[in-house]
Amino acid sequence: MNSKFTIYIFKYLSLLFPAFSMLSAQEIYPQSYFISPLEIPVQLSGTFAELRSDHFHSGLDLRTGEKEGMKVFAVASGYVSRIKVSSGGYGKAIYITHPNGYVSVYGHLKQCAGSIGDYVKKQQYANESFEVDLYPQAGQIQVIKGEVIGLSGNSGSSGGPHLHFEIRDENSQKPVNPLLFGFKVEDKSPPVLNLLKVYPVGRQSQVEYVNSSAEFFLVNTGGSWSLANQDTIQISGKVYFGIGTWDLFNNGNNKNGVYSVKLLADSLTVYQHQMESFSFDETRYINSLIDYSDWARKKRQVQKSYIQPNNHLSIYHGVVNNGIISFDDEKVHEMIYEVADIAGNISTLKFYVKSEKEDNAHENNEIQMGETNQIFTYKKDNEFRTDNVILKVPRNALYDTLSFSYQNLPGNRKMYSDIHRLHFDDVPLHSWCELSIRPDSLSQFLQQKAILVKLDDDKSFISVGGHWKEGYIHTQIREFGEYCVVADTVPPTIKPLNINNNKIITGQDTLSITIADTLSGINSYRGTLNGHWILMEYDAKNDLLFYKFDGHLNKGENKFELTVSDKKNNISKYKATLIY
């Protein structure tokens, strides 16, 4: 290896011995304490720390044969420490605290069983709310290992019937990879590698003689991977790398997440991360781990072997110079990616870099007509202001310093302001930012109905809420993009599915209704029978509201009423007499 390149790498190694020792000191987890939460062999449709939109997957998704109603067992004895029921997220979820210091979590349930279900329903009626977040006293609801605690389902934001299963550390509440606890999953398939990307750092760096990122597709060459059309890449100056990869389990087609990624330069580790555990506070840093621009434009999740200045993920180990490597010694260097799943299957990509001295390349920094630029730094609060828009980006909301771009664009007749293009939506924001837009002249009525919307790729409206104050509509946003003011004056729609006025309902056991709102979104609903609140479950992803008959119907006539409001207080009502 060239002496200059060797010095560049080794001058950091003295700082890395603690990181290398961390790798060899992975926690030792109990291997026979927990049983499977299902009575069928464990098959996965989702893995721990899998890359999801804006977050890492915090557990395992266990297949249930694409059916609901499978028995779910307590994986060990303990007590129910939390039960959460919501129309999104985990839907119906149970949390069990165990004596060994861990908490097991079971999400997307169809229903809670036994005393757990009775407790939940009692609290829902007491609070007159389907959505509840309950914390029973320690020991109030005890369970034993293997006890049925619920039935698997598809509640919340689930994309299909399955069981979401987690194990968390009780003290830190950090989720830990459940496959480290000895759950048996047949897996002889190594990860798939499909794409290598190389990113220049700075104006003088080049990849294949161009100052822009380059991508190289990969082929499997009998147990290892290589570049599809070449084996050597021409690079001059500072760059970092990224890899497109996923894992396949036996008897499965899902593109699951991998466990670890390692990059070596001339046999020296320059980057590594592994998915043992993480904190919920850091899960949104996924937007810095991946090439977010590539995700926004092409829906590919390329994992960068580079740590941005304001990326505080705890998964990294043995990273040299944040993953940036300098090539300017006119030598050829061997680069190796090693990608592993948790079963120990490893895929390897080997390629070469022909290092050249930096040229006088320059980035393309063309500015569009009407575009304004201002430097935003991640280290401090930033504010952009014109007569009609104010954007406040707090410190640590960015992953790196950027040249903020703004452009004012004309609106249309459906809008009550111009369109304000706030930078580019392929650049991620980590935390909430304050946005205020001054609308055109609005009546007092419309002031209370006005909201801010983000324009989607097809120019449709995505509500981000908002309220009127001192001439502006104010809200919080977590994405750059195009925003404007609109007004929501249309109430939600209510569509009965299996009832109508004076219908005899003795031959059914549920009332089913769809409710929807096209702009600001559903805010609340309230169903009553004969003037008394009833428990109506809300499946938000399907716009479905339903009531399971539970003893609140009277023999003969029953007066059913449903009131639904959106987030701008537009209200719809439905009434019917039902014969039981």
VEXKOLLUM-405480 format. One line per field, with one value per residue (C-alpha): residue in three letters; x negated, y, z negated. Coordinates in nm, 2 decimals. Example, Ala and Ser with C-alpha at 12.3 -4.5 7.8 and 13.67 -1.06 7.14 Angstrom:
# residues 2
residuo <- [ALA  SER]
u <- [-1.23  -1.37]
v <- [-0.45  -0.11]
w <- [-0.78  -0.71]
# end
This chain:
# residues 580
residuo <- [MET  ASN  SER  LYS  PHE  THR  ILE  TYR  ILE  PHE  LYS  TYR  LEU  SER  LEU  LEU  PHE  PRO  ALA  PHE  SER  MET  LEU  SER  ALA  GLN  GLU  ILE  TYR  PRO  GLN  SER  TYR  PHE  ILE  SER  PRO  LEU  GLU  ILE  PRO  VAL  GLN  LEU  SER  GLY  THR  PHE  ALA  GLU  LEU  ARG  SER  ASP  HIS  PHE  HIS  SER  GLY  LEU  ASP  LEU  ARG  THR  GLY  GLU  LYS  GLU  GLY  MET  LYS  VAL  PHE  ALA  VAL  ALA  SER  GLY  TYR  VAL  SER  ARG  ILE  LYS  VAL  SER  SER  GLY  GLY  TYR  GLY  LYS  ALA  ILE  TYR  ILE  THR  HIS  PRO  ASN  GLY  TYR  VAL  SER  VAL  TYR  GLY  HIS  LEU  LYS  GLN  CYS  ALA  GLY  SER  ILE  GLY  ASP  TYR  VAL  LYS  LYS  GLN  GLN  TYR  ALA  ASN  GLU  SER  PHE  GLU  VAL  ASP  LEU  TYR  PRO  GLN  ALA  GLY  GLN  ILE  GLN  VAL  ILE  LYS  GLY  GLU  VAL  ILE  GLY  LEU  SER  GLY  ASN  SER  GLY  SER  SER  GLY  GLY  PRO  HIS  LEU  HIS  PHE  GLU  ILE  ARG  ASP  GLU  ASN  SER  GLN  LYS  PRO  VAL  ASN  PRO  LEU  LEU  PHE  GLY  PHE  LYS  VAL  GLU  ASP  LYS  SER  PRO  PRO  VAL  LEU  ASN  LEU  LEU  LYS  VAL  TYR  PRO  VAL  GLY  ARG  GLN  SER  GLN  VAL  GLU  TYR  VAL  ASN  SER  SER  ALA  GLU  PHE  PHE  LEU  VAL  ASN  THR  GLY  GLY  SER  TRP  SER  LEU  ALA  ASN  GLN  ASP  THR  ILE  GLN  ILE  SER  GLY  LYS  VAL  TYR  PHE  GLY  ILE  GLY  THR  TRP  ASP  LEU  PHE  ASN  ASN  GLY  ASN  ASN  LYS  ASN  GLY  VAL  TYR  SER  VAL  LYS  LEU  LEU  ALA  ASP  SER  LEU  THR  VAL  TYR  GLN  HIS  GLN  MET  GLU  SER  PHE  SER  PHE  ASP  GLU  THR  ARG  TYR  ILE  ASN  SER  LEU  ILE  ASP  TYR  SER  ASP  TRP  ALA  ARG  LYS  LYS  ARG  GLN  VAL  GLN  LYS  SER  TYR  ILE  GLN  PRO  ASN  ASN  HIS  LEU  SER  ILE  TYR  HIS  GLY  VAL  VAL  ASN  ASN  GLY  ILE  ILE  SER  PHE  ASP  ASP  GLU  LYS  VAL  HIS  GLU  MET  ILE  TYR  GLU  VAL  ALA  ASP  ILE  ALA  GLY  ASN  ILE  SER  THR  LEU  LYS  PHE  TYR  VAL  LYS  SER  GLU  LYS  GLU  ASP  ASN  ALA  HIS  GLU  ASN  ASN  GLU  ILE  GLN  MET  GLY  GLU  THR  ASN  GLN  ILE  PHE  THR  TYR  LYS  LYS  ASP  ASN  GLU  PHE  ARG  THR  ASP  ASN  VAL  ILE  LEU  LYS  VAL  PRO  ARG  ASN  ALA  LEU  TYR  ASP  THR  LEU  SER  PHE  SER  TYR  GLN  ASN  LEU  PRO  GLY  ASN  ARG  LYS  MET  TYR  SER  ASP  ILE  HIS  ARG  LEU  HIS  PHE  ASP  ASP  VAL  PRO  LEU  HIS  SER  TRP  CYS  GLU  LEU  SER  ILE  ARG  PRO  ASP  SER  LEU  SER  GLN  PHE  LEU  GLN  GLN  LYS  ALA  ILE  LEU  VAL  LYS  LEU  ASP  ASP  ASP  LYS  SER  PHE  ILE  SER  VAL  GLY  GLY  HIS  TRP  LYS  GLU  GLY  TYR  ILE  HIS  THR  GLN  ILE  ARG  GLU  PHE  GLY  GLU  TYR  CYS  VAL  VAL  ALA  ASP  THR  VAL  PRO  PRO  THR  ILE  LYS  PRO  LEU  ASN  ILE  ASN  ASN  ASN  LYS  ILE  ILE  THR  GLY  GLN  ASP  THR  LEU  SER  ILE  THR  ILE  ALA  ASP  THR  LEU  SER  GLY  ILE  ASN  SER  TYR  ARG  GLY  THR  LEU  ASN  GLY  HIS  TRP  ILE  LEU  MET  GLU  TYR  ASP  ALA  LYS  ASN  ASP  LEU  LEU  PHE  TYR  LYS  PHE  ASP  GLY  HIS  LEU  ASN  LYS  GLY  GLU  ASN  LYS  PHE  GLU  LEU  THR  VAL  SER  ASP  LYS  LYS  ASN  ASN  ILE  SER  LYS  TYR  LYS  ALA  THR  LEU  ILE  TYR]
u <- [0.00  -0.13  -0.30  -0.10  0.23  0.11  0.02  0.36  0.54  0.31  0.30  0.66  0.61  0.48  0.82  1.02  0.91  1.20  1.44  1.28  1.32  1.68  1.73  1.59  1.78  2.14  2.39  2.45  2.82  3.02  3.07  3.35  3.55  3.81  4.03  4.19  4.50  4.66  4.74  4.61  4.24  4.10  4.09  4.01  4.15  3.95  3.62  3.49  3.35  3.48  3.48  3.83  3.95  3.81  3.73  3.57  3.80  3.78  3.86  3.95  4.25  4.37  4.57  4.92  5.01  5.17  5.46  5.58  5.68  5.37  5.30  5.03  4.84  4.65  4.29  4.21  4.38  4.42  4.67  4.85  4.69  4.86  5.15  5.19  5.48  5.45  5.59  5.23  4.89  4.89  5.27  5.36  5.03  4.94  4.62  4.50  4.22  4.02  3.81  3.49  3.49  3.65  3.99  4.16  4.40  4.68  4.83  5.10  5.32  5.68  5.78  5.65  5.74  5.89  5.84  5.63  5.91  6.16  5.94  5.89  6.26  6.35  6.10  6.22  6.58  6.46  6.27  6.53  6.24  6.13  5.77  5.61  5.26  5.28  5.01  5.15  4.97  4.68  4.83  5.19  5.22  4.98  4.92  4.73  4.50  4.71  5.03  5.26  5.25  5.43  5.50  5.28  5.43  5.38  5.46  5.29  5.06  5.00  4.98  5.12  5.19  4.88  4.74  4.50  4.27  4.01  3.77  3.66  3.42  3.64  3.41  3.32  3.63  3.40  3.52  3.27  3.25  3.48  3.28  2.99  3.20  3.19  3.51  3.46  3.51  3.39  3.16  2.89  2.93  2.65  2.75  2.80  2.58  2.71  2.56  2.24  2.23  1.93  1.97  1.71  1.64  1.55  1.52  1.20  1.28  1.38  1.53  1.47  1.35  1.67  1.74  2.07  2.18  2.15  2.34  2.22  2.45  2.33  2.34  2.31  2.00  2.04  2.04  1.91  2.01  1.83  1.90  2.11  1.91  1.56  1.34  1.16  1.30  1.10  1.11  0.92  0.95  1.18  1.48  1.71  1.90  2.25  2.40  2.74  2.83  3.10  3.14  3.36  3.47  3.54  3.89  3.94  3.93  3.93  3.63  3.53  3.27  2.91  2.73  2.39  2.19  1.82  1.59  1.22  0.95  0.64  0.74  0.80  1.15  1.25  1.62  1.86  2.21  2.42  2.78  2.77  2.97  3.07  3.27  3.60  3.46  3.21  3.43  3.49  3.12  3.19  3.24  2.87  2.76  2.92  2.87  3.19  3.19  3.17  3.46  3.67  3.62  3.59  3.72  3.38  3.22  2.84  2.66  2.38  2.05  2.02  2.12  2.25  2.15  2.48  2.56  2.56  2.65  2.50  2.46  2.12  1.79  1.43  1.51  1.20  1.24  1.62  1.59  1.42  1.12  0.86  0.72  0.44  0.13  0.16  0.18  0.44  0.62  0.83  1.17  1.39  1.75  1.85  2.23  2.36  2.70  2.75  2.72  2.36  2.41  2.17  2.17  1.85  1.80  1.44  1.34  1.04  0.98  0.72  0.61  0.52  0.42  0.70  0.80  0.95  1.31  1.59  1.94  2.24  2.39  2.63  2.91  3.26  3.43  3.59  3.39  3.25  2.97  2.86  2.62  2.79  2.57  2.67  2.48  2.72  3.07  3.15  3.42  3.53  3.77  3.95  4.26  4.48  4.30  4.10  3.91  3.73  3.49  3.35  3.00  2.95  3.25  3.00  2.74  2.49  2.45  2.62  2.69  3.06  3.25  3.58  3.81  4.14  4.38  4.73  5.03  5.36  5.73  5.75  5.48  5.48  5.11  4.82  4.63  4.32  4.05  3.84  3.52  3.56  3.76  3.48  3.28  3.40  3.48  3.43  3.65  3.96  3.93  4.16  4.33  4.55  4.71  4.90  5.22  5.40  5.69  5.91  6.25  6.27  6.45  6.18  5.90  6.03  6.05  5.70  5.42  5.08  5.03  4.73  4.75  4.69  4.51  4.85  4.93  5.20  5.23  5.09  5.21  4.96  5.22  5.19  5.37  5.43  5.22  5.14  5.18  5.00  5.09  4.85  4.75  4.46  4.30  4.04  3.98  3.85  4.06  4.33  4.60  4.90  5.22  5.56  5.89  6.08  6.45  6.58  6.70  6.60  6.80  7.00  7.10  7.30  7.20  7.44  7.71  7.98  8.28  8.53  8.32  8.37  8.02  8.09  7.90  7.57  7.32  7.15  7.23  6.98  6.93  6.66  6.56  6.31  6.18  6.00  5.79  5.72  5.81  6.03  6.00  6.27  6.58  6.85  7.11  7.40  7.69  8.00  7.79  7.51  7.15  7.05  6.71  6.65  6.32  6.14  5.93  5.77  5.59  5.92  6.13  6.34  6.54  6.72  6.91  6.92  7.25  7.16  7.49  7.57  7.85  8.21  8.48  8.69  8.60  8.25  8.14  7.80  7.61  7.26  7.08  6.75  6.53  6.22  5.92  6.08  6.40  6.61  6.88  7.09  7.37  7.56  7.87  8.07  8.33  8.22  8.45  8.29]
v <- [0.00  0.35  0.52  0.84  0.65  0.43  0.74  0.89  0.58  0.49  0.84  0.78  0.42  0.53  0.69  0.38  0.11  0.18  0.14  -0.19  -0.32  -0.23  -0.46  -0.76  -0.67  -0.71  -0.77  -1.13  -1.19  -1.48  -1.76  -1.97  -1.73  -1.63  -1.86  -1.77  -1.55  -1.77  -2.14  -2.16  -2.16  -1.81  -1.66  -1.29  -1.03  -0.75  -0.74  -0.53  -0.19  -0.24  0.08  0.24  0.58  0.83  0.55  0.22  -0.08  -0.14  -0.51  -0.82  -0.86  -1.22  -1.38  -1.51  -1.67  -1.35  -1.41  -1.25  -1.42  -1.63  -1.68  -1.46  -1.58  -1.41  -1.50  -1.51  -1.45  -1.09  -0.82  -0.60  -0.25  -0.07  -0.12  0.13  0.14  0.38  0.42  0.44  0.32  -0.02  -0.02  -0.24  -0.31  -0.49  -0.43  -0.69  -0.63  -0.94  -1.00  -1.03  -0.66  -0.67  -0.57  -0.76  -0.57  -0.72  -0.48  -0.47  -0.71  -0.78  -0.79  -0.82  -1.15  -1.23  -0.99  -0.76  -0.71  -0.66  -0.39  -0.21  -0.20  -0.07  0.21  0.30  0.34  0.53  0.77  0.76  0.71  0.43  0.55  0.50  0.48  0.28  0.21  -0.05  -0.06  -0.31  -0.65  -0.55  -0.77  -1.06  -1.31  -1.64  -1.77  -1.92  -1.75  -1.62  -1.24  -1.16  -1.24  -1.13  -0.88  -0.59  -0.29  0.05  0.13  -0.23  -0.30  -0.66  -0.92  -0.99  -0.96  -0.69  -0.81  -0.63  -0.68  -0.36  -0.30  -0.20  0.07  0.25  0.15  0.09  -0.19  -0.47  -0.70  -1.00  -1.24  -1.20  -1.38  -1.72  -1.72  -1.97  -1.85  -2.06  -1.84  -1.97  -1.68  -1.41  -1.05  -0.92  -0.63  -0.44  -0.09  0.09  0.47  0.70  1.06  1.33  1.57  1.92  2.10  1.95  1.58  1.37  1.02  0.90  1.25  1.42  1.62  1.44  1.11  0.80  0.47  0.12  -0.18  -0.51  -0.87  -1.19  -1.38  -1.72  -1.63  -1.28  -0.96  -0.73  -0.43  -0.52  -0.35  -0.28  -0.36  -0.03  0.32  0.64  0.87  1.19  1.37  1.31  1.07  0.85  0.54  0.39  0.04  -0.07  -0.40  -0.61  -0.96  -1.25  -1.52  -1.88  -1.92  -1.55  -1.27  -0.97  -0.74  -0.74  -0.53  -0.65  -0.67  -0.51  -0.32  -0.30  -0.12  -0.19  0.01  -0.19  -0.44  -0.17  -0.11  0.25  0.21  -0.02  -0.02  -0.30  -0.32  -0.45  -0.18  0.19  0.46  0.58  0.93  0.86  0.66  0.96  0.97  0.71  1.00  1.07  0.71  0.67  0.87  1.07  1.24  0.90  0.78  1.08  1.06  0.69  0.52  0.34  0.31  0.34  0.32  0.57  0.48  0.83  1.01  1.36  1.62  1.62  1.25  1.10  0.74  0.50  0.21  0.32  0.15  0.19  0.48  0.66  1.04  1.00  0.77  1.02  0.88  1.08  0.94  1.14  0.91  0.78  0.42  0.14  0.05  -0.25  -0.18  -0.44  -0.42  -0.70  -0.71  -0.96  -1.08  -1.18  -1.55  -1.49  -1.51  -1.27  -1.11  -0.95  -0.68  -0.63  -0.35  -0.12  0.25  0.41  0.71  1.03  1.38  1.63  1.83  2.17  2.05  2.27  2.20  2.31  2.59  2.74  2.95  2.96  3.29  3.44  3.21  3.34  3.16  3.19  2.98  2.76  2.59  2.29  2.44  2.73  2.86  2.98  3.21  3.30  3.59  3.78  4.00  3.69  3.39  3.32  2.99  2.91  2.62  2.54  2.42  2.05  2.04  1.99  1.71  1.95  2.31  2.40  2.69  2.74  2.80  2.99  3.07  3.24  3.09  3.19  3.01  2.92  2.99  2.72  2.89  3.19  3.27  3.23  2.90  2.92  2.68  2.62  2.46  2.11  1.82  1.57  1.73  1.59  1.78  1.61  1.81  2.04  2.39  2.68  2.80  3.11  3.22  3.55  3.47  3.70  3.89  3.65  3.70  3.63  3.30  3.18  3.29  3.01  2.76  2.83  2.58  2.53  2.25  2.09  2.03  1.67  1.57  1.57  1.91  1.76  1.90  1.74  1.92  2.03  2.21  2.56  2.84  3.21  3.46  3.82  3.80  3.47  3.10  2.93  2.56  2.32  2.13  1.85  1.85  2.11  2.16  2.38  2.53  2.75  2.86  2.69  2.69  2.38  2.45  2.11  1.87  1.51  1.25  0.97  0.67  0.39  0.04  -0.20  0.02  0.26  0.43  0.18  -0.12  -0.44  -0.54  -0.86  -1.06  -0.87  -0.81  -0.49  -0.14  -0.04  0.31  0.49  0.84  1.05  1.40  1.52  1.80  1.88  1.53  1.36  1.52  1.34  1.13  1.03  0.76  0.72  0.47  0.62  0.91  0.69  0.68  0.35  0.21  0.26  0.13  0.34  0.18  0.50  0.33  0.20  0.50  0.25  0.30  0.01  -0.09  -0.45  -0.52  -0.53  -0.51  -0.15  -0.21  -0.22  -0.45  -0.26  0.09  0.24  0.59  0.59  0.92  0.98  1.32  1.36  1.67  1.75  1.96  2.29  2.22  2.13  1.89  1.61  1.42  1.10  0.97  0.65  0.44  0.08  -0.21  -0.48]
w <- [0.00  0.09  -0.21  -0.18  -0.18  -0.47  -0.68  -0.60  -0.73  -1.02  -1.18  -1.29  -1.42  -1.76  -1.82  -1.72  -1.97  -2.20  -1.90  -1.80  -2.15  -2.15  -1.85  -2.04  -2.35  -2.22  -2.49  -2.59  -2.58  -2.73  -2.47  -2.62  -2.84  -2.58  -2.38  -2.04  -2.06  -1.79  -1.77  -1.41  -1.31  -1.30  -0.95  -0.90  -0.68  -0.85  -1.04  -1.32  -1.22  -0.87  -0.68  -0.68  -0.58  -0.84  -1.10  -1.17  -1.22  -1.60  -1.60  -1.39  -1.17  -1.21  -0.94  -1.04  -0.71  -0.59  -0.83  -1.15  -1.47  -1.55  -1.92  -2.06  -2.36  -2.64  -2.56  -2.93  -3.27  -3.39  -3.42  -3.17  -3.20  -2.91  -2.67  -2.39  -2.14  -1.85  -1.50  -1.36  -1.47  -1.64  -1.66  -1.96  -2.14  -2.47  -2.66  -2.92  -3.17  -3.26  -3.58  -3.37  -3.28  -2.94  -2.80  -2.52  -2.29  -2.07  -1.81  -1.54  -1.75  -1.65  -2.01  -2.36  -2.54  -2.88  -3.17  -2.95  -2.71  -2.99  -3.14  -2.81  -2.73  -3.08  -3.05  -2.69  -2.82  -3.13  -2.90  -2.62  -2.38  -2.15  -2.16  -2.51  -2.64  -2.97  -3.23  -3.48  -3.82  -3.84  -3.91  -3.85  -3.54  -3.57  -3.29  -3.28  -3.01  -2.72  -2.82  -2.54  -2.57  -2.24  -1.88  -1.59  -1.35  -1.12  -1.34  -1.32  -1.04  -0.95  -0.58  -0.61  -0.88  -1.09  -1.44  -1.53  -1.80  -2.00  -2.30  -2.48  -2.76  -3.06  -3.19  -2.87  -2.67  -2.38  -2.14  -2.10  -1.80  -1.91  -1.70  -1.95  -2.20  -2.03  -1.83  -1.55  -1.20  -0.91  -0.70  -0.46  -0.21  -0.22  -0.16  0.19  0.32  0.61  0.62  0.54  0.53  0.50  0.39  0.44  0.15  0.25  0.58  0.69  0.63  0.93  0.99  1.34  1.43  1.32  1.00  0.93  0.77  0.98  0.95  1.05  1.07  0.93  1.04  0.84  0.96  0.78  0.41  0.43  0.60  0.85  1.06  1.36  1.63  1.49  1.19  1.14  1.07  1.15  0.85  0.76  0.43  0.13  0.17  -0.03  0.07  0.04  0.09  0.19  0.01  -0.14  -0.29  -0.19  -0.43  -0.33  -0.19  -0.17  0.10  -0.13  -0.10  -0.46  -0.64  -0.68  -1.02  -0.95  -0.68  -0.67  -0.43  -0.40  -0.21  -0.14  -0.42  -0.68  -0.82  -0.74  -0.82  -1.00  -1.14  -1.30  -1.40  -1.76  -1.93  -1.90  -2.08  -1.97  -2.00  -1.72  -1.48  -1.25  -1.18  -0.92  -0.69  -0.73  -0.71  -0.36  -0.05  -0.12  0.22  0.40  0.18  0.25  0.63  0.70  0.38  0.34  0.00  0.05  -0.28  -0.30  -0.45  -0.57  -0.89  -0.84  -1.10  -1.28  -1.26  -1.61  -1.54  -1.79  -1.54  -1.40  -1.49  -1.37  -1.13  -1.00  -0.92  -0.92  -0.62  -0.38  -0.20  -0.01  0.32  0.47  0.47  0.83  0.70  0.73  0.40  0.32  0.17  0.01  -0.12  -0.36  -0.43  -0.68  -0.81  -1.17  -1.09  -0.98  -0.60  -0.44  -0.09  0.04  0.30  0.42  0.65  0.72  0.72  0.95  0.74  0.93  0.83  0.79  1.10  1.11  1.14  1.02  0.90  1.10  0.89  1.13  0.97  1.11  1.19  0.88  0.65  0.32  0.13  -0.23  -0.44  -0.71  -0.96  -1.18  -1.47  -1.54  -1.49  -1.13  -1.00  -0.65  -0.61  -0.34  -0.36  -0.30  -0.46  -0.77  -0.82  -1.14  -1.13  -1.48  -1.56  -1.50  -1.26  -0.97  -0.93  -0.77  -0.67  -0.35  -0.11  -0.16  0.16  0.18  0.47  0.49  0.74  0.85  0.70  0.85  0.78  0.52  0.31  0.09  0.13  0.37  0.36  0.15  0.25  -0.06  0.05  0.20  0.07  0.14  -0.15  -0.49  -0.81  -1.14  -1.37  -1.35  -1.20  -1.23  -0.91  -0.88  -0.55  -0.50  -0.30  -0.06  -0.21  -0.40  -0.56  -0.93  -0.85  -0.62  -0.86  -1.09  -0.81  -0.66  -0.67  -0.51  -0.26  -0.10  0.27  0.37  0.69  0.87  0.71  0.49  0.14  -0.18  -0.49  -0.75  -0.96  -1.09  -1.27  -1.21  -1.42  -1.35  -0.97  -0.92  -0.91  -1.14  -1.16  -1.20  -0.92  -0.90  -0.53  -0.28  0.03  0.18  -0.06  -0.03  -0.20  -0.13  -0.32  -0.43  -0.44  -0.34  -0.62  -0.64  -0.45  -0.63  -0.44  -0.62  -0.49  -0.66  -0.81  -0.71  -0.87  -1.02  -0.93  -1.13  -1.25  -1.44  -1.18  -1.22  -1.50  -1.39  -1.26  -0.98  -0.84  -0.64  -0.73  -0.54  -0.50  -0.19  -0.33  -0.70  -0.82  -1.07  -1.42  -1.62  -1.61  -1.86  -1.82  -2.06  -2.10  -2.27  -2.39  -2.54  -2.41  -2.24  -2.16  -1.79  -1.66  -1.40  -1.13  -0.98  -0.69  -0.55  -0.67  -0.86  -1.17  -1.33  -1.65  -1.77  -1.95  -2.32  -2.51  -2.46  -2.21  -2.34  -2.22  -1.96  -1.84  -1.90  -1.81  -1.66  -1.61  -1.47  -1.48  -1.29  -1.28  -1.09  -1.21  -1.10  -1.29  -0.99  -1.12  -0.97  -1.14  -1.07  -1.24  -1.20  -1.39  -1.41  -1.50  -1.72]
# end
